[in-house]
Amino acid sequence: MFYHVKDLQFNARVSRPDPRFANILLEQFGGENGELAAAMQYFTQAFGAKMPHPDKYDMLMDIATEEFSHLEIVGATIQMLLKGVNGEMKYAADSEEIMQVMEGSEKRESIIHAALTANPHFPVLSTGGPRLANSQGIPWCGSYIHSNGDLTVDLRSNLASESRAKLVYEHLMKFTDDPYVKETLSFLMTREVAHYKMFEAALATIEPNFPPAVLQADPRFTQQYFNLSNGNNFRGPWNEGQMPGMGKEWEYIEDPIDHIKDTQGLSTQPEDMDDEIEEAKKLDIENSEVKSNEVIDSEPEGTAQWSDYDESEKED
């Protein structure tokens, strides 16, 4: 159940109209890294987490709801940035008025001209209000959402989503000199960082959480680094020394072509890895049982009921 409080989470303010930036800010209203995308991603992910991970369900719903509140902040800011534009756009008594606006012959009309030239879809289709589209007028799309049904995968997707959104806000701040708008953008950017750390902490409480999902990686193919480019061949912790958390050493394949030929397409291995392969198969079975029972054991018998209402508070 949602309950709308009409006060914004953050005191969003605008010092003066700026239709061009209003259009750019649409990116965080209806864009692929925007607030609606984040809200719907965490909202949909929460359903699969409800039974096996009720604590993560609570977190995902809380963050999703906050993202909806951020969507409201972005929409309100866009509307304030269009102050003076909306009324003029709704004046349709004489079609010549619009033509005069496009000429930009007066200061008042130049504001509307800026709105029209930035993205014609913006003022023409909505007469100046925020639309579920990005700054180029491309409609919001459900394909922006990453919800895979495995919480360890979903939380990693969320870390990437928060990182991208933080970067977008960082870039947006370069395109406005309004101190009030910058305050709002800084708040929204900072909350992306806070959410990132929440998801990171939540992922750390799930064991096992690597590799993502259920099945183990094939031990024959985990540690090879294939040198597939010419020129400066850089070495670092991603291709030399010990693999992070794996207890294995990276194997640097200097000449991948010869290596593929020598191993007949990686079908033969120089070392006997039978024990590691059997261990991986054993873990596959164990993890499958753990993940399956995690869900089965959390599902109620008989009638399914999503919420636990307090029967004592019901009236006779």
C-alpha positions in Angstrom: 0.0 0.0 0.0 1.4 3.4 -1.0 0.5 6.6 0.8 1.3 9.8 -1.0 2.7 12.7 1.2 2.5 15.9 -0.9 5.7 17.3 0.5 8.9 16.4 -1.4 11.6 14.4 0.3 14.0 17.2 -0.6 13.2 20.9 -0.8 13.6 21.2 -4.6 13.9 24.8 -5.7 14.6 26.7 -9.0 15.9 30.3 -9.2 14.8 30.9 -12.8 13.2 29.2 -15.8 15.5 27.1 -18.0 13.6 25.1 -20.6 16.8 23.7 -22.2 18.0 22.1 -18.9 14.4 21.0 -18.2 14.7 18.9 -21.4 18.1 17.5 -20.5 16.8 16.6 -17.0 14.1 14.4 -18.7 16.9 11.9 -18.9 16.4 11.2 -15.2 12.6 11.1 -15.5 12.1 8.8 -18.4 15.6 7.7 -19.4 17.2 4.3 -19.1 19.2 5.3 -16.0 16.5 7.5 -14.5 14.5 7.3 -11.3 11.5 5.5 -12.8 13.8 2.7 -14.2 15.4 2.3 -10.8 12.0 2.3 -8.9 10.5 -0.3 -11.2 13.7 -2.5 -11.2 13.8 -2.7 -7.4 10.0 -3.0 -7.2 9.9 -6.0 -9.5 13.0 -7.6 -7.9 11.3 -7.5 -4.5 8.6 -9.9 -5.3 11.0 -12.8 -5.9 12.8 -12.0 -2.6 9.6 -11.9 -0.4 9.6 -15.5 0.7 13.2 -16.6 0.9 14.7 -13.2 1.9 12.0 -11.1 3.7 14.6 -8.8 4.9 15.9 -8.0 1.4 12.2 -7.7 0.3 11.8 -5.0 2.9 15.0 -3.2 1.7 14.1 -3.4 -2.0 10.6 -2.0 -1.4 12.0 0.8 0.8 14.5 1.8 -1.8 12.0 1.4 -4.7 9.6 3.7 -2.9 12.4 6.3 -2.3 13.2 6.1 -6.0 9.5 7.0 -6.7 10.0 10.0 -4.4 13.1 11.0 -6.4 11.0 10.7 -9.6 8.6 13.2 -8.1 11.5 15.5 -7.2 12.8 15.4 -10.8 9.4 15.9 -12.2 8.7 18.9 -9.9 12.1 20.4 -10.9 11.3 20.0 -14.6 8.0 21.7 -14.1 9.6 24.6 -12.2 12.2 25.0 -14.8 9.4 25.6 -17.3 7.8 28.4 -15.3 6.3 30.9 -17.8 6.5 28.4 -20.6 3.5 26.2 -19.9 0.9 29.0 -19.9 2.1 30.4 -23.2 2.1 26.9 -24.8 -1.5 26.5 -23.8 -2.5 29.8 -25.5 -3.9 28.4 -28.8 -6.5 31.0 -29.8 -4.4 32.1 -32.8 -2.0 29.8 -34.6 0.1 32.7 -35.6 1.2 33.1 -32.0 3.2 29.9 -32.3 4.8 31.1 -35.5 5.8 34.3 -33.8 7.3 32.2 -30.9 9.4 30.2 -33.4 10.8 33.4 -34.8 12.0 34.3 -31.3 11.3 38.0 -31.9 10.7 38.9 -28.3 12.4 37.9 -25.0 9.3 36.2 -23.7 9.0 34.2 -26.9 12.7 33.3 -26.9 12.1 31.2 -23.8 9.5 29.1 -25.6 11.7 28.9 -28.7 14.4 27.3 -26.5 12.0 24.7 -25.3 10.8 23.9 -28.8 14.3 23.7 -30.3 15.7 21.5 -27.5 13.3 18.7 -28.1 10.1 19.4 -30.1 8.3 16.4 -28.6 8.7 17.9 -25.2 6.4 20.9 -25.5 4.3 19.8 -28.5 3.1 16.5 -27.1 2.7 17.4 -23.4 2.6 21.3 -23.7 5.5 21.5 -21.3 4.9 18.9 -18.6 7.3 16.0 -17.9 6.7 12.9 -20.1 7.9 9.4 -19.7 10.6 9.9 -22.3 14.3 10.7 -22.3 15.9 14.0 -23.4 15.6 12.9 -27.0 11.9 12.1 -26.8 12.4 8.4 -26.8 9.6 6.7 -24.7 10.5 4.9 -21.5 10.8 1.2 -22.1 10.4 -1.9 -19.8 13.6 -3.3 -21.3 15.5 -0.9 -19.1 14.6 -3.2 -16.2 17.0 -5.9 -15.0 15.2 -8.4 -12.8 16.5 -11.9 -13.1 14.9 -13.7 -10.1 18.2 -14.6 -8.4 19.0 -12.1 -5.7 22.7 -12.3 -6.0 22.4 -11.4 -9.7 19.8 -8.7 -9.1 21.9 -7.0 -6.4 24.9 -6.9 -8.7 22.7 -5.3 -11.4 21.6 -2.8 -8.8 25.2 -1.8 -8.0 25.7 -1.1 -11.7 22.4 0.8 -12.0 23.3 3.1 -9.0 26.7 3.6 -10.5 25.3 4.7 -13.8 22.7 7.0 -12.3 25.3 8.6 -10.1 27.4 9.4 -13.2 24.4 10.9 -15.0 23.7 13.3 -12.2 27.4 14.2 -12.1 27.2 15.1 -15.8 23.9 16.9 -15.4 25.5 19.2 -12.8 27.8 20.5 -15.6 24.9 21.9 -17.6 23.3 24.2 -15.1 24.6 27.1 -13.0 21.4 27.4 -10.9 22.6 26.9 -7.3 19.2 25.5 -6.2 19.1 23.0 -9.0 22.6 21.9 -8.3 21.6 21.3 -4.6 18.8 19.0 -5.8 21.1 17.2 -8.2 23.7 16.8 -5.5 21.1 15.3 -3.1 19.9 12.8 -5.7 23.5 11.9 -6.7 24.4 11.3 -3.1 21.4 9.0 -2.5 22.6 6.9 -5.4 25.9 6.4 -3.5 23.9 5.5 -0.3 21.8 2.9 -2.2 25.0 1.4 -3.7 26.4 0.8 -0.2 23.0 -0.7 0.9 23.0 -3.2 -2.0 26.7 -4.0 -1.4 26.0 -4.7 2.3 22.9 -6.8 1.4 24.9 -8.9 -1.1 27.6 -9.6 1.6 24.9 -11.2 3.8 24.0 -13.9 1.3 26.1 -17.0 1.4 27.2 -18.4 -1.0 26.9 -15.4 -3.4 29.7 -16.4 -5.8 29.5 -17.4 -8.5 26.2 -15.7 -9.2 23.1 -18.0 -9.3 23.5 -21.7 -8.6 26.0 -23.6 -10.7 29.7 -23.6 -10.2 32.2 -22.5 -12.9 34.0 -25.2 -14.8 37.4 -25.4 -13.0 39.2 -26.1 -16.3 38.4 -22.6 -17.8 38.3 -20.2 -14.8 41.9 -19.0 -14.6 43.0 -18.4 -18.2 43.7 -14.9 -19.4 43.8 -14.8 -23.2 46.1 -12.2 -24.7 43.9 -11.3 -27.6 45.4 -8.0 -28.7 48.7 -6.7 -30.1 50.8 -3.9 -28.8 51.2 -3.0 -25.1 50.3 -6.2 -23.2 49.6 -4.9 -19.7 49.9 -7.1 -16.7 48.0 -6.6 -13.4 46.0 -8.4 -10.8 43.5 -9.3 -13.5 45.9 -11.6 -15.3 48.8 -12.3 -13.0 49.3 -13.6 -9.4 46.4 -15.1 -7.5 42.8 -14.8 -8.5 40.8 -12.8 -6.0 39.1 -15.2 -3.5 39.6 -18.3 -5.7 42.8 -19.8 -4.4 44.1 -20.2 -7.9 46.8 -18.5 -10.0 46.0 -16.7 -13.2 47.3 -18.5 -16.3 48.5 -16.0 -18.8 48.0 -17.3 -22.4 50.6 -15.3 -24.4 49.7 -16.9 -27.7 46.0 -17.9 -27.7 46.1 -19.3 -31.3 48.8 -21.8 -30.5 47.2 -22.7 -27.2 43.9 -23.5 -28.8 45.6 -25.7 -31.4 47.8 -27.5 -28.8 44.8 -28.2 -26.6 42.5 -29.1 -29.5 40.0 -26.4 -28.8 40.6 -26.5 -25.0 39.4 -30.1 -25.0 42.6 -31.4 -23.5 44.3 -30.1 -20.4 47.9 -30.5 -19.3 46.9 -31.1 -15.7 44.7 -33.8 -14.2 41.7 -31.8 -13.0 39.3 -34.7 -12.3 39.2 -33.9 -8.5 38.3 -30.3 -9.1 35.6 -31.2 -11.7 34.0 -33.7 -9.2 34.1 -31.1 -6.5 32.3 -28.6 -8.7 29.7 -31.1 -9.6 29.2 -31.9 -5.9 28.8 -28.1 -5.1 26.3 -27.9 -8.0 24.1 -30.4 -6.3 24.5 -28.9 -2.8 23.8 -25.3 -4.0 20.7 -26.5 -6.0 19.3 -28.1 -2.9 20.0 -25.1 -0.8 18.5 -22.6 -3.2 15.5 -24.8 -3.9 14.8 -25.5 -0.2 15.3 -21.8 0.6 12.2 -21.1 -1.5 10.2 -24.2 -0.7 10.6 -23.9 3.0 9.6 -20.3 3.0 6.3 -20.9 1.1 3.2 -21.3 3.4 1.1 -24.4 3.2 -2.5 -24.1 2.2 -3.9 -20.7 1.3 -1.2 -18.2 0.3 -1.4 -14.8 2.0 1.0 -12.0 1.2 0.4 -9.9 4.2 0.0 -10.9 7.9 -2.9 -8.7 9.2 -3.4 -8.5 13.0 -6.7 -10.4 13.5 -7.2 -8.8 16.9 -7.5 -5.4 15.3 -10.3 -6.4 13.0 -13.8 -5.2 14.0 -16.5 -7.8 14.6 
